Amino acid sequence: MDFEIREALPSDAEQILLNAKKCGGETDNLSYGKEGFSYTLEQEEEFLKNLLKSQNQILFVAEVDSKIVGTASYTTSNIKRLSHRGSIGLCVQKKFWNQGIATSFMEHLIKFGKEEAEAKIISLGVRSDNQVAIHLYKKFGFEKIGTFEGYYEIDNELIDVDYMNLKL
Ligand SMILES: CC(C)(COP(=O)(O)OP(=O)(O)OC[C@H]1O[C@@H](n2cnc3c(N)ncnc32)[C@H](O)[C@@H]1OP(=O)(O)O)[C@@H](O)C(=O)NCCC(=O)NCCS
């Protein structure tokens, strides 16, 4: 299967919202479920327009046959004392798991963090029981710095999240 990773464009807004609903409905590993993001199409377009202008934040999409099947974000703070850190998050639709898409996303995110955002640390939060994602992050050198007990509440269950850092 061939896939392409590229920066998201405002014209991707509709597919990105659909992708969030699809990803969110297929896993409880994310901060959202099948409802996806709360943005309207117009808000998402505006968000993507602003992101495109940003030097230190980015959204990547993975495309298979011109359809978006996953997204990966790199965000940071514009507050000077926090801007040396970046945060990442990613999802891939289930049908496309285990084909290297997230690995390629990670390469793009780390390259962006180093070369464009000039970050010193990249951070992420991952459910403590998400073995696949933890395997992926360790593969790129991320190390666990601690656990936030009860970070999520899903169906009345409190879920722990590990924080992991990569020092660049
Ligand atoms: C986590 C996720 C992004 C991985 O995406 P993917 O495109 O399938 O990832 P890749 O194919 O690049 O790599 C998967 C790796 O996990 C490994 N893996 C697969 N099943 C595994 C398991 N049960 N336990 C441990 N590792 C596993 C694969 O072998 C591969 O590692 P390798 O490259 O060393 O062989 C995807 O499963 C996903 O979107 N899940 C739901 C949302 C989510 O969990 N996002 C992360 C939130 S922090």
The ligand as a MOL file (V3000), in Angstrom:
LIG
                    3D

  0  0  0     0  0            999 V3000
M  V30 BEGIN CTAB
M  V30 COUNTS 48 50 0 0 0
M  V30 BEGIN ATOM
M  V30 1 C -0.7540 3.9810 17.5140 0
M  V30 2 C -0.9610 4.1300 16.0090 0
M  V30 3 C -0.8660 5.6200 15.6450 0
M  V30 4 C 0.1020 3.3320 15.2490 0
M  V30 5 O -0.0790 3.5550 13.8640 0
M  V30 6 P 0.4720 2.5600 12.7490 0
M  V30 7 O 0.4610 3.2960 11.4460 0
M  V30 8 O -0.2510 1.2850 12.8240 0
M  V30 9 O 1.9860 2.3840 13.2430 0
M  V30 10 P 3.2200 1.7180 12.4590 0
M  V30 11 O 2.6880 0.7590 11.4450 0
M  V30 12 O 4.1290 2.7920 11.9410 0
M  V30 13 O 4.0000 1.0110 13.6300 0
M  V30 14 C 3.3310 0.1500 14.4970 0
M  V30 15 C 4.3730 -0.4880 15.3940 0
M  V30 16 O 3.6800 -1.1190 16.4830 0
M  V30 17 C 4.0900 -2.4860 16.5370 0
M  V30 18 N 2.9740 -3.2280 17.1040 0
M  V30 19 C 1.8760 -3.6910 16.4980 0
M  V30 20 N 1.0820 -4.3280 17.3800 0
M  V30 21 C 1.7200 -4.2510 18.5810 0
M  V30 22 C 1.4090 -4.6870 19.8840 0
M  V30 23 N 0.2830 -5.3470 20.1350 0
M  V30 24 N 2.2670 -4.3990 20.8900 0
M  V30 25 C 3.4200 -3.7080 20.6570 0
M  V30 26 N 3.7640 -3.2610 19.4230 0
M  V30 27 C 2.9070 -3.5330 18.4100 0
M  V30 28 C 4.4050 -2.8250 15.1120 0
M  V30 29 O 5.2240 -3.9690 15.0380 0
M  V30 30 C 5.1550 -1.5670 14.6870 0
M  V30 31 O 6.4380 -1.5280 15.2570 0
M  V30 32 P 7.7870 -1.8370 14.3880 0
M  V30 33 O 7.8560 -0.7670 13.3490 0
M  V30 34 O 8.8810 -1.7690 15.4090 0
M  V30 35 O 7.5860 -3.2080 13.8010 0
M  V30 36 C -2.3590 3.5850 15.5620 0
M  V30 37 O -2.4870 2.2800 16.0660 0
M  V30 38 C -3.5260 4.4200 16.0500 0
M  V30 39 O -3.8840 5.4310 15.4420 0
M  V30 40 N -4.1480 3.9770 17.1250 0
M  V30 41 C -5.3160 4.6750 17.6830 0
M  V30 42 C -4.9820 6.0800 18.1480 0
M  V30 43 C -3.7750 6.0980 19.0510 0
M  V30 44 O -3.5480 5.2220 19.8630 0
M  V30 45 N -2.9890 7.1680 18.8730 0
M  V30 46 C -1.8680 7.4160 19.7330 0
M  V30 47 C -2.3690 8.1930 20.8820 0
M  V30 48 S -1.0430 8.6080 21.9800 0
M  V30 END ATOM
M  V30 BEGIN BOND
M  V30 1 1 1 2
M  V30 2 1 2 3
M  V30 3 1 2 4
M  V30 4 1 2 36
M  V30 5 1 4 5
M  V30 6 1 5 6
M  V30 7 2 6 7
M  V30 8 1 6 8
M  V30 9 1 6 9
M  V30 10 1 9 10
M  V30 11 2 10 11
M  V30 12 1 10 12
M  V30 13 1 10 13
M  V30 14 1 13 14
M  V30 15 1 14 15
M  V30 16 1 15 16
M  V30 17 1 15 30
M  V30 18 1 16 17
M  V30 19 1 17 18
M  V30 20 1 17 28
M  V30 21 1 18 19
M  V30 22 1 18 27
M  V30 23 2 19 20
M  V30 24 1 20 21
M  V30 25 1 21 22
M  V30 26 2 21 27
M  V30 27 1 22 23
M  V30 28 2 22 24
M  V30 29 1 24 25
M  V30 30 2 25 26
M  V30 31 1 26 27
M  V30 32 1 28 29
M  V30 33 1 28 30
M  V30 34 1 30 31
M  V30 35 1 31 32
M  V30 36 2 32 33
M  V30 37 1 32 34
M  V30 38 1 32 35
M  V30 39 1 36 37
M  V30 40 1 36 38
M  V30 41 2 38 39
M  V30 42 1 38 40
M  V30 43 1 40 41
M  V30 44 1 41 42
M  V30 45 1 42 43
M  V30 46 2 43 44
M  V30 47 1 43 45
M  V30 48 1 45 46
M  V30 49 1 46 47
M  V30 50 1 47 48
M  V30 END BOND
M  V30 END CTAB
M  END
